[in-house]
Amino acid sequence: MSDGYEDDYAYGAEYRVGDADASDRSDDETSRDGRRGAERVFAALPPTQGRGFATSWWGLAWLKALEDTALDGQQLKQGRRLAREGRVGAVSVRPGRITAVVRDRDGTAYRSDVLLQQLGAGAWDRFLDMAVDRAGHIAALLDREMPPHLVEDAAGAGVDLLPGIGDLEPECTCEAWDHCPHSGALCYQMARLLDEDPFVLLLMRGRDERRLLDELQVRSAARAVRAGGDVAREGADDVEREVRGVPADEAFAAAGILPPLPTPPPAPDEPGQGPSLDTETAPAPGIDPAALEVLAADSAVRAHRMLLDALAPGHEGQPLPVELTPRQDAVRLAADTRPETRIGARLATGSGRPAADLDAAVRAWRYGGAAALAVLDEEWTPGPEDLARARARLGEAWEAGERPALRSGGRARWTVAGADLQLRFDRSGRWWPYRKERGRWVPAGPADDNPAGALAGACGGAADAAV
């Protein structure tokens, strides 16, 4: 199915209405200067119960196009169930196509796409001229509304904004020939997104929100200038000012009369999901899409962590974080993103470690960051004062007769006799538990000021680190 669609209606193919001339062509996915077209990625929506997938009339029109096109109602029913259960991943929307990974109830993942013809350049010109003629249309778009009269006036100009029967063309790695449960689930999830923002549909048709509004402003200004008169010229100046910003002196003078900033929204519970780069387009030479996905996921994790830190009480009094070395940062990246085996091997190389050593380093990082990593990597011999302090803590940690037999290797490490357990003493006076697994010492828990507490934590540490 995908081959037939791509041959006839390529993702940047010509869109014709009636006897449109040859200039009525859509924008290519990649522009002449080599930049990719616009794309928006929406995080996976949570499961939903007891509500329809669309409440707006344009969202319902989207679903009608889907349900009128699909030949197998049973598969659509399964798709509704998958969407309700939250099995549709992050949705990528770009001109001519929406994409998401959809998981069956058994966990099997499929990449599903739904294609929609883009409007050609001539069609967009007619739409923009029509919208500029009616100020109410621009106001509706700014309010994220798509009233029926806007769609009707667009149709009168030869431009079909909403999809009709047969316009939603599915592609799925399950290789079904009709709308399968996965493409159906993606369409139902898309209806929820359309409810919130009709610009998502306009992006599928070939124009992102910023570009569309900028073009409307430019055309409004040009029309005002052509109309002549001082009032018209003043209106054009206002439009130009809105596009270019506010002069600094005016912004400074208005500082005392501006309303207070709104309360910031609450921080999300989890980092956002990055886009899937597994597309039908071959990557440029030297570009590894899987590695870029790892970096995108890492950016989301770090941004989420920085936001939580910034909102925490007393954040302004905390010292600036110490910059990591490339060797440390490779471990952090592996710990935060849990990459696939091939990318993990590249991170191991970047950290200067064999793959098995990277696993131990990742476990250390999750227990205590750079400090725990230093305990894993460094071997140091305490001086007399540090050694005396460590021995005193060992002597105080257990009641008489309860202290396990400990053998000292002379390098701030004490091994429990007859057990595969070890305590490591760091330079700040904390104790770290280790456990021997497959002949290697690996971190088994977080640090503790009390050696007895650290050793007790080692019992559950290995199981925790494996999760």
Salt bridges, closest charged atoms under 4 A:
GLU6 OE2 - ARG97 NH2 2.65
GLU14 OE2 - ARG16 NH2 1.56
GLU14 OE1 - ARG25 NH1 2.61
ASP24 OD2 - ARG126 NH2 3.59
ASP27 OD2 - ARG207 NH1 2.34
ASP27 OD2 - ARG211 NH1 3.25
GLU29 OE2 - ARG36 NH2 2.81
ASP33 OD2 - ARG35 NE 2.67
ASP68 OD2 - LYS64 NZ 2.61
GLU85 OE1 - ARG87 NE 2.69
GLU85 OE2 - ARG105 NH2 2.57
ASP104 OD1 - HIS182 NE2 2.84
ASP113 OD2 - ARG97 NH1 3.22
ASP113 OD1 - ARG111 NE 2.78
ASP125 OD1 - ARG219 NH2 2.73
ASP129 OD1 - ARG219 NH1 2.73
ASP133 OD1 - ARG223 NH1 1.95
ASP153 OD2 - ARG134 NE 3.21
ASP153 OD2 - HIS137 NE2 2.81
GLU171 OE1 - ARG97 NH1 3.12
ASP197 OD2 - ARG40 NH1 3.07
ASP197 OD2 - ARG144 NE 3.32
GLU209 OE1 - ARG144 NH2 2.57
ASP214 OD1 - ARG210 NH2 2.90
GLU215 OE1 - ARG207 NE 3.39
GLU215 OE2 - ARG211 NE 3.16
ASP230 OD1 - ARG233 NH2 2.36
GLU240 OE2 - ARG244 NH1 2.77
GLU250 OE1 - ARG241 NH1 3.43
GLU280 OE2 - ARG97 NH2 3.75
GLU280 OE1 - ARG111 NH2 3.35
ASP288 OD2 - ARG342 NH1 2.72
ASP288 OD2 - ARG346 NH1 2.96
ASP298 OD1 - ARG332 NH1 2.65
ASP329 OD1 - ARG332 NE 2.68
ASP336 OD2 - ARG305 NH1 3.21
ASP336 OD2 - ARG332 NH1 3.08
GLU340 OE2 - ARG342 NE 3.64
ASP357 OD1 - ARG440 NH2 1.70
ASP377 OD2 - ARG353 NH2 2.80
GLU378 OE1 - ARG427 NE 3.66
GLU379 OE1 - ARG411 NH1 2.51
GLU379 OE2 - ARG413 NH1 3.78
ASP386 OD1 - ARG389 NH2 3.08
GLU396 OE1 - ARG393 NH1 3.15
ASP426 OD2 - ARG430 NE 3.41
GLU437 OE2 - ARG363 NH1 3.28
